[in-house]
Amino acid sequence: GHRYSHETLSALTDQVLEAAGAFRTRLLPEEMAFVYLDGLSLKVFREGEGIVRESVYVALGIAPNGERRVLGFWLLPTESALGWEGVLGELWQRGLRRVRCVVHGVRWSLSQVRARDRGLLAEDLRRVYGAESREEALGALEEVKAAWGSRYPGVVGLWVQDSGAFLRFYGYPKVLWPY
């Protein structure tokens, strides 16, 4: 039943916009265990245009201790590779440095090898990221290096060079490993 003046509503809106701006530009931790990126389409009101459909880009992170965080959100006209590039660039500028996606590492690796080798390499890589311990994973990586290193040095080199990032999840609670 309380009524607010236009000045009060304007002041409240300014405070909310200021807080949202500070949230969207705050520094991020250097490392996240996982980052989920998603885009969804919403209808929004644009002055002079009416109701239009735009994309909301959302970045969610899980810290190494399991804490969930909203890293950011962006409203852009459409969802596109260029839009995601901007989102990732902003996350980098705000301090996020270490996130490595094993799934995309495997996909890229398999796209770089002959079709007849994909199944065998996928099986060998699965022994690396599906191991029961970091030590077992490193042993499996040595086997990948011995079996595939001479045939696909770029692919194997990526896994060896970035093994610290690819296998970082072994330092997290085991319940998080599948994610």
Accessible surface in RSA format (square Angstrom, percent):
REM  Atomic radii and reference values for relative SASA: ProtOr
REM  Chains: A
REM  Algorithm: Lee & Richards
REM  Probe-radius: 1.40
REM  Slices: 20
REM RES _ NUM      All-atoms   Total-Side   Main-Chain    Non-polar    All polar
REM                ABS   REL    ABS   REL    ABS   REL    ABS   REL    ABS   REL
RES GLY A   1   128.88 158.9   0.00   N/A 128.88 158.9  53.46 146.7  75.42 168.9
RES HIS A   2   139.37  76.2 110.40  76.7  28.96  74.1  77.49  79.9  61.88  72.0
RES ARG A   3   216.15  90.8 194.68  99.2  21.48  51.1  76.10 104.0 140.06  84.9
RES TYR A   4   122.46  57.2  96.18  54.7  26.28  68.4  59.06  44.4  63.40  78.2
RES SER A   5    56.61  47.8  40.24  53.7  16.37  37.7  45.66  97.2  10.95  15.3
RES HIS A   6   157.42  86.0 151.00 105.0   6.42  16.4 107.47 110.8  49.94  58.1
RES GLU A   7   131.52  75.5 122.27  92.5   9.24  22.0  71.36 138.0  60.16  49.1
RES THR A   8    55.42  39.4  50.61  51.3   4.81  11.5  30.09  40.4  25.33  38.3
RES LEU A   9    87.28  48.6  86.27  61.7   1.01   2.5  86.82  61.0   0.46   1.2
RES SER A  10    61.57  52.0  53.70  71.7   7.88  18.1  30.91  65.8  30.66  43.0
RES ALA A  11    50.22  46.2  43.86  67.7   6.36  14.5  49.03  69.0   1.19   3.2
RES LEU A  12    82.09  45.7  82.04  58.7   0.05   0.1  82.09  57.7   0.00   0.0
RES THR A  13    72.40  51.5  68.05  69.0   4.36  10.4  47.00  63.1  25.41  38.4
RES ASP A  14    87.05  61.0  81.70  81.3   5.36  12.7  27.48  64.7  59.57  59.4
RES GLN A  15   115.79  64.7 108.96  79.6   6.83  16.3  39.52  84.1  76.26  57.8
RES VAL A  16    99.81  65.7  96.63  87.5   3.18   7.7  99.32  86.3   0.49   1.3
RES LEU A  17   115.43  64.3 107.23  76.7   8.20  20.6 107.58  75.6   7.86  21.1
RES GLU A  18   136.29  78.2 123.22  93.2  13.07  31.1  49.94  96.6  86.35  70.5
RES ALA A  19    64.87  59.6  51.65  79.7  13.22  30.1  59.57  83.9   5.30  14.1
RES ALA A  20    35.65  32.8  28.81  44.5   6.84  15.6  34.89  49.1   0.76   2.0
RES GLY A  21    32.59  40.2   0.00   N/A  32.59  40.2  31.43  86.3   1.16   2.6
RES ALA A  22    63.38  58.3  50.03  77.2  13.35  30.4  57.44  80.9   5.93  15.7
RES PHE A  23    72.01  36.0  67.05  41.5   4.96  12.9  71.83  43.5   0.18   0.5
RES ARG A  24    77.90  32.7  77.76  39.6   0.14   0.3  10.20  13.9  67.69  41.0
RES THR A  25    98.54  70.1  82.14  83.3  16.39  39.1  65.83  88.4  32.70  49.4
RES ARG A  26    72.40  30.4  62.85  32.0   9.55  22.7  51.22  70.0  21.19  12.8
RES LEU A  27   147.45  82.1 127.33  91.1  20.12  50.6 127.45  89.5  20.00  53.8
RES LEU A  28    13.39   7.5   1.31   0.9  12.08  30.4   2.43   1.7  10.97  29.5
RES PRO A  29    46.72  34.1  33.05  30.1  13.67  49.7  45.84  37.8   0.88   5.5
RES GLU A  30    91.07  52.3  82.98  62.8   8.09  19.3  22.57  43.7  68.50  55.9
RES GLU A  31    33.28  19.1  29.44  22.3   3.84   9.1   7.01  13.6  26.27  21.4
RES MET A  32     2.58   1.3   0.07   0.0   2.50   6.0   0.07   0.1   2.50   3.3
RES ALA A  33    12.58  11.6   0.00   0.0  12.58  28.6   0.35   0.5  12.23  32.4
RES PHE A  34    24.67  12.3  21.77  13.5   2.90   7.6  24.67  15.0   0.00   0.0
RES VAL A  35    33.00  21.7   8.29   7.5  24.71  59.6   8.29   7.2  24.71  67.0
RES TYR A  36    97.11  45.3  93.47  53.2   3.64   9.5  88.57  66.6   8.54  10.5
RES LEU A  37    69.95  39.0  38.99  27.9  30.95  77.8  38.99  27.4  30.95  83.3
RES ASP A  38    91.57  64.1  88.85  88.4   2.71   6.4  26.20  61.7  65.36  65.2
RES GLY A  39    15.19  18.7   0.00   N/A  15.19  18.7   0.00   0.0  15.19  34.0
RES LEU A  40    80.02  44.6  72.71  52.0   7.31  18.4  80.02  56.2   0.00   0.0
RES SER A  41    57.58  48.7  36.41  48.6  21.16  48.8  33.12  70.5  24.45  34.3
RES LEU A  42    77.01  42.9  75.23  53.8   1.78   4.5  77.01  54.1   0.00   0.0
RES LYS A  43   141.49  69.0 114.09  70.0  27.40  65.2  57.06  51.4  84.43  89.9
RES VAL A  44    30.75  20.2  25.67  23.2   5.07  12.2  30.75  26.7   0.00   0.0
RES PHE A  45   138.03  69.1 113.89  70.5  24.14  62.8 113.89  69.0  24.14  69.1
RES ARG A  46    85.93  36.1  84.89  43.3   1.04   2.5  20.30  27.7  65.63  39.8
RES GLU A  47   163.95  94.1 137.94 104.4  26.02  61.9  49.73  96.2 114.22  93.3
RES GLY A  48    85.28 105.2   0.00   N/A  85.28 105.2  44.71 122.7  40.57  90.9
RES GLU A  49   122.16  70.1  88.86  67.2  33.30  79.3  38.91  75.3  83.26  68.0
RES GLY A  50    25.59  31.6   0.00   N/A  25.59  31.6  22.47  61.7   3.12   7.0
RES ILE A  51   113.94  64.8  86.32  64.3  27.62  66.6  86.32  62.2  27.62  75.0
RES VAL A  52    37.92  25.0  31.48  28.5   6.44  15.5  37.92  32.9   0.00   0.0
RES ARG A  53   141.23  59.3 118.13  60.2  23.10  55.0  56.01  76.5  85.22  51.7
RES GLU A  54    20.61  11.8  19.36  14.6   1.24   3.0   3.43   6.6  17.17  14.0
RES SER A  55    10.11   8.5  10.11  13.5   0.00   0.0   0.25   0.5   9.86  13.8
RES VAL A  56    24.34  16.0  24.34  22.0   0.00   0.0  24.34  21.2   0.00   0.0
RES TYR A  57     0.06   0.0   0.06   0.0   0.00   0.0   0.00   0.0   0.06   0.1
RES VAL A  58    29.96  19.7  29.51  26.7   0.46   1.1  29.51  25.6   0.46   1.2
RES ALA A  59     0.00   0.0   0.00   0.0   0.00   0.0   0.00   0.0   0.00   0.0
RES LEU A  60    75.87  42.3  75.87  54.3   0.00   0.0  75.87  53.3   0.00   0.0
RES GLY A  61     0.95   1.2   0.00   N/A   0.95   1.2   0.03   0.1   0.92   2.1
RES ILE A  62    25.29  14.4  25.29  18.8   0.00   0.0  25.29  18.2   0.00   0.0
RES ALA A  63     6.19   5.7   6.19   9.6   0.00   0.0   6.19   8.7   0.00   0.0
RES PRO A  64    49.27  35.9  43.68  39.8   5.59  20.3  43.99  36.3   5.28  32.8
RES ASN A  65   114.73  79.1  76.25  73.7  38.48  92.6  44.75 107.7  69.98  67.6
RES GLY A  66    32.01  39.5   0.00   N/A  32.01  39.5  14.44  39.6  17.58  39.4
RES GLU A  67    83.83  48.1  72.97  55.2  10.86  25.8  36.25  70.1  47.58  38.8
RES ARG A  68   199.27  83.7 174.94  89.2  24.32  57.9  52.37  71.6 146.90  89.0
RES ARG A  69    78.09  32.8  68.39  34.9   9.71  23.1  28.99  39.6  49.10  29.8
RES VAL A  70    64.84  42.7  59.53  53.9   5.32  12.8  59.53  51.7   5.32  14.4
RES LEU A  71     0.10   0.1   0.10   0.1   0.00   0.0   0.10   0.1   0.00   0.0
RES GLY A  72     0.65   0.8   0.00   N/A   0.65   0.8   0.65   1.8   0.00   0.0
RES PHE A  73    79.22  39.6  79.13  49.0   0.09   0.2  79.13  48.0   0.09   0.3
RES TRP A  74    18.31   7.3  17.13   8.3   1.18   2.8  17.92   9.6   0.38   0.6
RES LEU A  75    72.63  40.5  48.26  34.5  24.37  61.3  48.26  33.9  24.37  65.6
RES LEU A  76    57.39  32.0  57.19  40.9   0.20   0.5  57.39  40.3   0.00   0.0
RES PRO A  77    97.14  70.8  91.05  83.0   6.09  22.1  91.59  75.6   5.55  34.5
RES THR A  78    90.76  64.6  85.33  86.5   5.43  12.9  66.61  89.5  24.15  36.5
RES GLU A  79    90.82  52.1  64.76  49.0  26.06  62.0  21.43  41.5  69.38  56.6
RES SER A  80    47.90  40.5  37.55  50.1  10.35  23.8  38.66  82.3   9.24  13.0
RES ALA A  81    88.63  81.5  69.29 106.9  19.34  44.0  76.20 107.3  12.43  32.9
RES LEU A  82   139.14  77.5 131.83  94.3   7.31  18.4 133.47  93.7   5.67  15.3
RES GLY A  83    12.79  15.8   0.00   N/A  12.79  15.8  11.28  31.0   1.51   3.4
RES TRP A  84    42.04  16.9  42.04  20.3   0.00   0.0  36.22  19.3   5.81   9.4
RES GLU A  85   118.23  67.9 110.93  83.9   7.30  17.4  41.54  80.3  76.69  62.6
RES GLY A  86    45.68  56.3   0.00   N/A  45.68  56.3  38.99 107.0   6.69  15.0
RES VAL A  87     3.22   2.1   1.59   1.4   1.63   3.9   2.28   2.0   0.94   2.5
RES LEU A  88    88.39  49.2  83.16  59.5   5.23  13.2  83.49  58.6   4.91  13.2
RES GLY A  89    32.40  40.0   0.00   N/A  32.40  40.0  31.04  85.2   1.36   3.1
RES GLU A  90    48.22  27.7  45.89  34.7   2.34   5.6  18.17  35.1  30.06  24.5
RES LEU A  91     3.38   1.9   3.38   2.4   0.00   0.0   3.38   2.4   0.00   0.0
RES TRP A  92   136.80  54.9 135.60  65.6   1.20   2.8 114.25  60.9  22.55  36.6
RES GLN A  93   146.30  81.8 116.22  84.9  30.08  71.6  37.81  80.5 108.49  82.3
RES ARG A  94    14.52   6.1  13.72   7.0   0.79   1.9  14.23  19.4   0.29   0.2
RES GLY A  95    20.07  24.7   0.00   N/A  20.07  24.7  17.32  47.5   2.75   6.2
RES LEU A  96    14.70   8.2  11.96   8.6   2.74   6.9  11.96   8.4   2.74   7.4
RES ARG A  97    98.12  41.2  76.10  38.8  22.03  52.4  24.27  33.2  73.85  44.8
RES ARG A  98    90.40  38.0  86.19  43.9   4.21  10.0  38.47  52.6  51.93  31.5
RES VAL A  99    61.54  40.5  30.65  27.8  30.89  74.4  33.09  28.8  28.45  77.2
RES ARG A 100    98.17  41.2  75.32  38.4  22.84  54.4   6.32   8.6  91.85  55.7
RES CYS A 101    56.10  42.4  43.89  49.0  12.21  28.7  30.19  76.5  25.91  27.9
RES VAL A 102    27.70  18.2  24.03  21.8   3.67   8.8  24.03  20.9   3.67  10.0
RES VAL A 103    82.03  54.0  78.99  71.5   3.04   7.3  81.79  71.1   0.24   0.7
RES HIS A 104   111.74  61.1 107.70  74.9   4.04  10.3  84.34  86.9  27.40  31.9
RES GLY A 105     7.49   9.2   0.00   N/A   7.49   9.2   6.50  17.8   0.99   2.2
RES VAL A 106    18.98  12.5  18.98  17.2   0.00   0.0  18.98  16.5   0.00   0.0
RES ARG A 107   150.57  63.2 142.53  72.7   8.04  19.1  55.33  75.6  95.24  57.7
RES TRP A 108   109.46  43.9 103.64  50.2   5.82  13.7  89.74  47.8  19.72  32.0
RES SER A 109     0.00   0.0   0.00   0.0   0.00   0.0   0.00   0.0   0.00   0.0
RES LEU A 110    36.14  20.1  35.91  25.7   0.22   0.6  36.14  25.4   0.00   0.0
RES SER A 111    69.42  58.7  42.44  56.6  26.98  62.2  43.40  92.4  26.02  36.4
RES GLN A 112    88.83  49.7  62.48  45.7  26.36  62.8   9.93  21.1  78.90  59.8
RES VAL A 113     7.09   4.7   0.00   0.0   7.09  17.1   2.42   2.1   4.66  12.6
RES ARG A 114   132.39  55.6 122.62  62.5   9.78  23.3  42.49  58.1  89.90  54.5
RES ALA A 115    74.97  68.9  55.18  85.2  19.78  45.0  55.40  78.0  19.57  51.8
RES ARG A 116   175.31  73.6 143.42  73.1  31.89  75.9  75.61 103.3  99.69  60.4
RES ASP A 117     6.04   4.2   6.04   6.0   0.00   0.0   0.00   0.0   6.04   6.0
RES ARG A 118    97.54  41.0  97.21  49.6   0.33   0.8  31.55  43.1  65.99  40.0
RES GLY A 119    53.01  65.4   0.00   N/A  53.01  65.4  42.35 116.2  10.66  23.9
RES LEU A 120   109.12  60.8 107.80  77.1   1.32   3.3 107.84  75.7   1.28   3.5
RES LEU A 121     0.42   0.2   0.42   0.3   0.00   0.0   0.42   0.3   0.00   0.0
RES ALA A 122    16.22  14.9  15.20  23.5   1.01   2.3  15.35  21.6   0.86   2.3
RES GLU A 123    85.29  49.0  84.54  64.0   0.74   1.8  19.12  37.0  66.17  54.0
RES ASP A 124    23.81  16.7  22.95  22.8   0.86   2.0   5.05  11.9  18.75  18.7
RES LEU A 125     0.43   0.2   0.43   0.3   0.00   0.0   0.43   0.3   0.00   0.0
RES ARG A 126   128.81  54.1 127.49  65.0   1.32   3.2  53.57  73.2  75.25  45.6
RES ARG A 127   116.65  49.0 108.71  55.4   7.94  18.9  61.73  84.4  54.93  33.3
RES VAL A 128     0.40   0.3   0.40   0.4   0.00   0.0   0.40   0.3   0.00   0.0
RES TYR A 129    64.41  30.1  55.48  31.6   8.93  23.2  37.00  27.8  27.41  33.8
RES GLY A 130    47.20  58.2   0.00   N/A  47.20  58.2  24.03  65.9  23.17  51.9
RES ALA A 131     6.47   6.0   0.00   0.0   6.47  14.7   2.40   3.4   4.07  10.8
RES GLU A 132   108.06  62.0  97.43  73.7  10.63  25.3  50.89  98.4  57.17  46.7
RES SER A 133    38.00  32.1  35.93  48.0   2.07   4.8  29.69  63.2   8.31  11.6
RES ARG A 134    86.09  36.1  83.18  42.4   2.91   6.9  35.19  48.1  50.89  30.8
RES GLU A 135   127.84  73.4 117.19  88.7  10.65  25.4  68.16 131.8  59.68  48.7
RES GLU A 136    92.74  53.2  80.35  60.8  12.39  29.5  42.33  81.9  50.41  41.2
RES ALA A 137     0.00   0.0   0.00   0.0   0.00   0.0   0.00   0.0   0.00   0.0
RES LEU A 138    68.00  37.9  66.64  47.7   1.36   3.4  67.02  47.1   0.97   2.6
RES GLY A 139    34.18  42.1   0.00   N/A  34.18  42.1  31.50  86.5   2.67   6.0
RES ALA A 140    11.31  10.4   7.69  11.9   3.62   8.2   8.77  12.4   2.54   6.7
RES LEU A 141     7.34   4.1   7.34   5.3   0.00   0.0   7.34   5.2   0.00   0.0
RES GLU A 142   101.75  58.4  98.20  74.3   3.55   8.5  44.91  86.9  56.84  46.4
RES GLU A 143   111.07  63.8 104.91  79.4   6.16  14.7  45.76  88.5  65.32  53.3
RES VAL A 144     2.72   1.8   2.22   2.0   0.50   1.2   2.61   2.3   0.11   0.3
RES LYS A 145    96.11  46.9  91.12  55.9   4.99  11.9  49.43  44.5  46.67  49.7
RES ALA A 146    89.64  82.4  51.62  79.7  38.02  86.5  63.42  89.3  26.22  69.5
RES ALA A 147    58.03  53.4  32.35  49.9  25.68  58.4  42.58  60.0  15.45  40.9
RES TRP A 148    12.92   5.2  12.92   6.3   0.00   0.0  12.88   6.9   0.04   0.1
RES GLY A 149    15.71  19.4   0.00   N/A  15.71  19.4  10.81  29.7   4.90  11.0
RES SER A 150   113.71  96.1  76.22 101.7  37.49  86.4  59.26 126.2  54.45  76.3
RES ARG A 151   119.13  50.0  94.52  48.2  24.61  58.6  29.98  41.0  89.15  54.0
RES TYR A 152    24.29  11.3  20.90  11.9   3.39   8.8  24.29  18.3   0.00   0.0
RES PRO A 153    90.38  65.9  81.23  74.0   9.15  33.3  83.74  69.1   6.65  41.3
RES GLY A 154    52.41  64.6   0.00   N/A  52.41  64.6  41.50 113.9  10.91  24.4
RES VAL A 155     6.76   4.5   6.50   5.9   0.26   0.6   6.50   5.6   0.26   0.7
RES VAL A 156     5.91   3.9   5.65   5.1   0.26   0.6   5.91   5.1   0.00   0.0
RES GLY A 157    31.00  38.2   0.00   N/A  31.00  38.2  29.60  81.2   1.40   3.1
RES LEU A 158    47.20  26.3  41.73  29.9   5.47  13.7  45.23  31.8   1.97   5.3
RES TRP A 159     1.65   0.7   1.61   0.8   0.04   0.1   1.61   0.9   0.04   0.1
RES VAL A 160    53.01  34.9  45.51  41.2   7.50  18.1  45.51  39.5   7.50  20.3
RES GLN A 161   153.07  85.6 119.74  87.5  33.33  79.4  42.09  89.6 110.98  84.2
RES ASP A 162    24.73  17.3  21.28  21.2   3.45   8.2   3.71   8.7  21.02  21.0
RES SER A 163    19.82  16.7  19.33  25.8   0.49   1.1   0.75   1.6  19.06  26.7
RES GLY A 164    32.42  40.0   0.00   N/A  32.42  40.0  25.58  70.2   6.84  15.3
RES ALA A 165    28.16  25.9  19.35  29.9   8.81  20.0  19.35  27.2   8.81  23.3
RES PHE A 166     2.02   1.0   1.10   0.7   0.92   2.4   1.11   0.7   0.92   2.6
RES LEU A 167     0.99   0.5   0.99   0.7   0.00   0.0   0.99   0.7   0.00   0.0
RES ARG A 168    67.51  28.3  61.78  31.5   5.73  13.6  24.21  33.1  43.30  26.2
RES PHE A 169    23.75  11.9  22.14  13.7   1.61   4.2  22.14  13.4   1.61   4.6
RES TYR A 170    20.25   9.5   2.43   1.4  17.82  46.4   2.74   2.1  17.51  21.6
RES GLY A 171    71.71  88.4   0.00   N/A  71.71  88.4  37.43 102.7  34.28  76.8
RES TYR A 172    19.31   9.0  12.14   6.9   7.16  18.6  12.53   9.4   6.77   8.3
RES PRO A 173    73.95  53.9  60.63  55.3  13.32  48.4  73.20  60.4   0.75   4.6
RES LYS A 174   116.92  57.0 106.30  65.2  10.62  25.3  77.93  70.1  38.98  41.5
RES VAL A 175   114.20  75.1  99.86  90.4  14.34  34.6 109.08  94.8   5.12  13.9
RES LEU A 176    26.60  14.8  26.60  19.0   0.00   0.0  26.60  18.7   0.00   0.0
RES TRP A 177    48.10  19.3  35.62  17.2  12.47  29.3  35.76  19.1  12.34  20.0
RES PRO A 178   117.11  85.3  73.41  66.9  43.70 158.8  86.20  71.2  30.90 192.1
RES TYR A 179   155.26  72.5 116.63  66.4  38.63 100.5  79.80  60.0  75.46  93.0
END  Absolute sums over single chains surface
CHAIN  1 A    11712.5       9420.2       2292.3       7029.4       4683.1
END  Absolute sums over all chains
TOTAL         11712.5       9420.2       2292.3       7029.4       4683.1
